[in-house]
Amino acid sequence: MSDREPRPLRIAMVGTRGVPAAYGGFETAIEEIGQRLVARGHTVTVYCRTGKVERLKTYLGMKLVHLPAEKSKTLETLSHTALSVLHMLFSRRQDVAFVFNAANAPFVSTIRARGTAVAVHVDGLEWKRDKWSSSGKRYYRKAEEIAVKHADALIADAAGIADYYDHEFGIPTELLTYGSNILREPASDKLAELGLTPGAYHLVVARFEPENHVDVIVDGYAASAAKLPLVVVGSAPYAAAYTERIAAVATSDDRIRMLGGVWDQEQLDQLYAHALTYSHGHSVGGTNPSLLRSMGAGTAVLAWDVVFNREVLGDDGEFFATSEELGELIVAAEAHPARADAIGGQLRNRAEQTYDWDVVSAGYEELALRLARGYSTHGQSNGHRNETPWEVPTGYRTNIPAPVRQSAPIGDDQ
């Protein structure tokens, strides 16, 4: 951040599970950005979901407000955000609110009516996810339109997402990515607890959702001649049929190990850092925190061939669009482990140079200061979409049972 001391602001972070971070990218971003904003003299208030994070009054200098949420996959996020906004209305006015998740856009006007400038982090293209029913997809598209029309600024975490909003609505966005934590000499003691040897396994970490292509990854691995085990980390709160299909493949192949969710962050870091390869099948988001985590750990990445992943990995990643291609990449990595290690080192250098939390936090501070001075895109767009839809390639999809669909896009991720 710049040496010039900014005017201290009161900043609210709304729409996530809160901190300490234990779940996903939003929570990690708030933890990393919030503590740096506090160090710069700002007052940061984070709204947390009761029961989802440790109940603390403060954390890394941030003030924490714990509020309940409806115990429902379809209402949890919205119900908590509604209570958070209600709390904001009857508390000291915030200068700026960062609202995470476009699903929360219906609350933007209420926050603005309090005299608080609002920036919405729009996340990825949630309406493209198969886990949502047609009504859920319509809700997300409508929420995007509301955010475009009523927010003072939109935050995109990838150039592909910024392009989408520019094409669909003709609205500018603030391109603010995530940072990556760099692991130079990670420990390996927690691998022994799992019976794993450094450099002698492949890894995939993902929620079990069709757009993350875990099925493609396990299919490709199972059909390959790979000798090292495939370690699968993740769970599926939504799609039982999809999970059962993945489990069936794993059960039939003793090389595949399914660990479920791993919440010990030190153990998860070690899993990333000591894998020979990390397979990344995410396809509809922007800059994915799991991808950055693998890069920061110095692991060779085999990624689903889509614009968002190519943007992050540049020329240092390897890409697949079918299960067969993924299997070939895994076998090639086993045949040439030194090359895989070199690719991992290049990706770690790229992460260190490109995805820096200090730089990201400076971008959030600069945006907050502009918003506090009156900058706003409010009214620049009427929320109407371009008649020609923006499309991102979706690629290969296996023939799997239809996942259980949710009626609204408001549930937990893992």
N, C-alpha and C positions, 0 to 999 in steps of 0.2 A: 504494500500500500504506500501511497505517497507520504512524504515527510510532513507536508502541511497538515496542521490539525484541523479536522472538519468540525462543523457545528455538531455537538452531540445530539443525537436523535433518539426518540423512543420508537423502537421497531418491534413489531409482532410477527411471529412465525406461526401460521395457522394451517390446519388441514392434514396433519400427519399424526403418527402415534406418539411422537415426541422423543425426548432424549432422557437418559443415555441411549445412544443408538444401539439397537439390537436386532433390527429387521432389515430394512431396505435402503435404497439410495437416498430417498428424501430425508430420512432420519440421520443418515451419515452426513449429508450435506448440511443440515441444520447444525449438527454438532461441530463440524469443521468451520463453517462460516460464522455461526453465532459466536463462538469463543473469540474469533478474530475481530468481529465487530465490537465485542465488549472490550477487548484490548485497545481498540481505537477510541474508546470513551463513550460508546453508545450504550443505551439501556435496551437489552433484548429480552423479550418475553416470549416463551415458547409454550404453546398450548399442547398438553399431553393427555393421552387417553388413560383413564384409571384402569389399572390391571395390565397394561401393556408395557409399561416401563417402571423402573424403580421409583417409588414415591419420594422425591426429594424436593426441597423448597428452591434450591439453587443448584446449578451444575455448570462448572467451568465459567462461572460468572453470570450465566443466564438465569433469569427468573423463570420458574416453572409454575404453570397453572394446571392442576389436574382436574379433569372433568370426565364424567361417565359418558358412555355411548350405548346405543341400543345394541343388544347382543344378537345381531342379525347380519348375515353376510351382505344383505341388500341395503341395509340402513346404517351400518356402523359409522362410516365416514361422514355422511351427511348429518346424522344426529349429533355427532361430536362437534362438527363445525358449527352447527346451529347454536349449540350451547356456548361455544367459544365466542361467537359473534355477540351473543346476548351478554356475556361477561364483558366484552369490550365496550358495549354500549353503556354500561353502568360503571365503568372504571375510568381512570385517567386516560384522556385521549392519546392514542398512538399517532405519531407523525406518519409512519409508513407501515403497511401490512404486506408481508409476502404470503400469498395464499398458494399453497401447493396442491396440484391436481385440478384439472379443468372441471372435474365433476362438481367442485365447490363454487363454480362461477355464479350460481343464483344468489349467493350471499354478498357478492361484490357491491351491489348498489347500497345495501344496508350499511356496510362498512364505510363506504364513501360518504353516506349521509351524516356520519359522525364527524366528518372533516378529516378523515384519514385517507391518504393516497394508497392505492392498491395496485400491486403488481401480481399477476397470476402466472405461476410456473405451470405451463400447459402439459408437461410430461410428453408421452408418446401418443400414437394413434390408437387409443383404446377401443374405439368403435370398430376397428378391424379385427378385434379378437373374437374368435369363435365361441369363447365361453359365455359371451353375452347373448341374450335373446334379441329378437328384432327390436323390442321395446327398449332394452338396455342400450343397444347401439344407437337408436334414435335419441335417447337421452344424452349420450355423450356428444353426439353431433350438435344437438341443441345447446348443450353446455359450452361447446366451443364458440358457437355463435354469440352466446351471452357474454362470454369473456372478451371476445373481440370488440363487441359493441360498448361494454360498460367499464372495462378495466382501464387504469391509467397507463399500464404497460403490460406487455406479455413477455415472458421469459421462455426461450427455447434452449434446450441443452445440446442441440446438434444442428448443423447447417441444414440437414435434410428436413428437420421440423420447421426451421425458419423458412425454408423454401415452400413448404406446404402452406403455411399461413400467408405468405406473400402471394402465392398462386390462388389460393381459395378465397382470400378476403382482401388482398391488396393492403395488408396492414404490416408495419414494421415490427420486428421483435428484437429483444435484447438477447444476443447469443452468449449465454453464460453456461459453460460446461460444468463438469465435476472435476475434482482433483483426484490424484492417485497417491496412495501411500507407498513409498519405495522400500522394498525389503532387500537389503544387501547380503546379510549373513543370518538368515533365519534359523532358528533352532529346529530340531527334528524329533524331540523327545515325545511329543504327542502323536507322532506317526506310529511309534512302537506300540502305543495303546491300541491301535487299529490293525496291527500286524503288517504295516506297510514299510517298504524300503524306499528311501529317497531316490528319485530318478527312475523308479521301476514300476510305474503305474500311469495310467491315463486318467483324466479327470473331467467330469461335467458337473456344473453347479447351476441349477435352474429350478424354478417352479414348473410343475408338470402341467403345462398348457400347450395346446397344439402349436401356437405361434413360436414357442421356444424349441420345437423340433427335437425334444428328447427322444421321441420314438425313432426319428431318423438316425440319431446318433447311436442308440443301442442296436438298431437294425444293422447299420453299417459296420459297427464293431463286431457283432455276432457273426456276420457273414465273412469277416476278414480272417486272415491267418495270424492275427496279432497274438503275441505270447504274453505280454504284460497285462495285468488286470485292468479293467475299466471300473473306476470308482464313481458312483452316481450319488450326488448330494442334492436333496430337494424333497419337496412334498407337494401335494395337490389338494388344496381346500375346495376345489370346484369340480374337477372332472374325474369321477370315480372310474368310468369306463376307460378313459385314457390312461389312468394310472395302472389299472389292471392289465392293460395290454403291455405296458412297459415291464411290469412285474413278471408277466408270463414269459417274456423274452429273457429276462434276467434269471428266472428260475431254471430255465432250460439250458443255461450256459454258466458253468461254474467259474468262468473268468470274470463275470460281472458281479460287482458288490454294490448293493444299494444300502446307503447309510441313513437315509431319511434326512431330516433337517439337522444341521450342525450349528448350534448356537454359541459354542465356545469359539470366540473370535480368534484366539491364539491358535487353536487347533485348525481352524479354517484357513488362516494365513499359511500354516505349515503345509496343509493339503495343496493349496495353490502353488506355493513356492517350490515344492519338491516333485511336482508332477512332470513327467516327460512332455506331455501335451495337455492343453486345456481345450475342450471342444465347446464352442459357443454357438448355440442355435437360435438366439433371439433374433426376431425379424421385424417387429413393428414398433419398437421403441426408438428413442433417440440415442444419446450417449449412455451406454449401460454400465452401471457401477461394477458388476461382476467382471465385465471385460476389462475395465481399468484396473481392477484388483489383480487379475491374472497378469496384466502387463507390468504392473508395479512389482509383482513377485518374480518377474523375469522368466516367465514360462512361455514356451512356444504356443501360439494360438491357431486353432483351426476353426474358422468362423463361417457361419451361414453367409452366402454371397448376397448381400443386400447393401444398399447405399450407406446406411448408418454405420455398419461394421467396417466398410472400406474407408469411410471418413476417419474413423478412430485409428485403425491399424495402418493405414497408408500402404506403403510397399512392403512392409515387414510382416504382414499376415499371410496366411494361406487360407483359401476359401473353398467351400463345397456347396453344391446345390442338390446333391442326391446322396443317398446312403452309400452307394458304391464309391463315390468320390471321397467321402469321409473315410471309409475303410482303407482306401489306397493311401491316403495321407497318414493315417495311423501306422500302417505297416512301414511306410517310407521313413517315418520318424524313428521307429525301432531299428531299422537298418542303418540309420545315420544319426545316432544320438548326439554326436558332437555338433552336427548342423542344427539340430533342434535346440541345443543349448545356446548356440550362437544367435539364433533367431530370437530366443527368449531374452538374451542380453540386449539385442537391438530394440526390442519392444519396451524393455525397462528404461532404456535411455530415452526413447520416444515419450514414454509416460512422464518421465522426470522433466523433460523439456517442454512438453505441451500441456500437461494436465496437472497444474500446480495449485494447491488450495489457497496459497497466498494471493496468487493472481486472480483466481475465481472470486475470492472474498473481496478483493479490491474492486472488482466489477460490480458486486452487489452493493458495496458501500457507495460507489459512484452513482449507481442508479438510484439508491435511496436518497442521496443528497439532491439529485436532479428532481426527483418526485417531490421532495419537501419544498423545493424552490418553485414548484408549479408546473413542471413538465408533465404532459399527459397526452396520450393518444386517444383519449375518450372522445367519441364523436367522429373520429376519422373514418370509421367504417360503420355501415348500417347492419353489419352481420350477415349480409346476403352473400351467398357463395358464387364462385365462378361457375358458369354453365358447363365448362369443361373440367371434370374432376381431375385432381392431382392423383397420380397412381404411383405406388412403389411396388416393384416386382415381389411376388410372394413365393415363387419357386415351387419346388417339389413338396408334395404332401402325400403321406401314406394313406391308405384306405382304412381308417379306424372308425370304431363306433362313435356316434355323435356324443360329445361331452354333455354333462348336465349343465344346462344354461341358466344363468341368473337373470332375473327380470330387470335389475338395475345395477349400475357399475360401481357399487359402493362397498365392496367387501375387503377382507384382509388379503394380503398377498401370499402369505406362507404360514 
